[in-house]
């Protein structure tokens, strides 16, 4: 019973995130900010290694 509730809740939340991502393009930057931060940090680390 509790497992079904958890799976259902997570499914609904993911559906909401996907719908927001599709219908509100301005939120895409907010959703993807951690990925871009990680990539920037990785580039900085690679540049420092080359020096």
C-alpha positions as CSV (number, residue, x, y, z in Angstrom):
1,X,0.0,0.0,0.0
2,X,2.7,2.5,1.0
3,X,4.9,1.5,-1.9
4,X,2.0,2.3,-4.3
5,X,1.6,5.7,-2.7
6,X,5.3,6.5,-3.0
7,X,5.5,5.4,-6.7
8,X,2.3,7.3,-7.5
9,X,3.5,10.4,-5.8
10,X,6.9,10.4,-7.6
11,X,5.2,9.7,-10.9
12,X,2.9,12.7,-10.4
13,X,5.8,15.0,-9.4
14,X,7.9,14.0,-12.4
15,X,4.9,14.5,-14.7
16,X,4.5,18.0,-13.2
17,X,8.2,18.8,-13.7
18,X,8.0,17.7,-17.3
19,X,4.9,19.7,-18.0
20,X,6.4,22.8,-16.4
21,X,9.6,22.3,-18.4
22,X,7.5,22.1,-21.7
23,X,5.0,24.9,-21.1
24,X,7.3,27.4,-19.2
25,X,10.6,27.7,-21.1
26,X,11.9,30.3,-18.7
27,X,12.2,27.6,-16.0
28,X,14.6,25.5,-18.1
29,X,17.6,27.6,-17.0
30,X,16.6,27.1,-13.4
31,X,16.3,23.3,-13.9
32,X,19.6,23.0,-15.7
33,X,21.6,25.4,-13.6
34,X,23.4,22.6,-11.6
35,X,24.5,20.9,-14.8
36,X,25.9,24.2,-16.2
37,X,27.7,24.9,-12.9
38,X,29.3,21.5,-12.9
39,X,30.4,21.9,-16.5
40,X,31.9,25.3,-15.7
41,X,33.8,23.9,-12.7
42,X,35.1,21.0,-14.8
43,X,36.4,23.3,-17.5
44,X,38.2,25.5,-14.9
45,X,39.8,22.4,-13.4
46,X,40.9,21.2,-16.8
47,X,42.4,24.6,-17.5
48,X,44.3,24.6,-14.2
49,X,45.7,21.1,-15.0
50,X,47.1,22.3,-18.3
51,X,49.1,25.1,-16.6
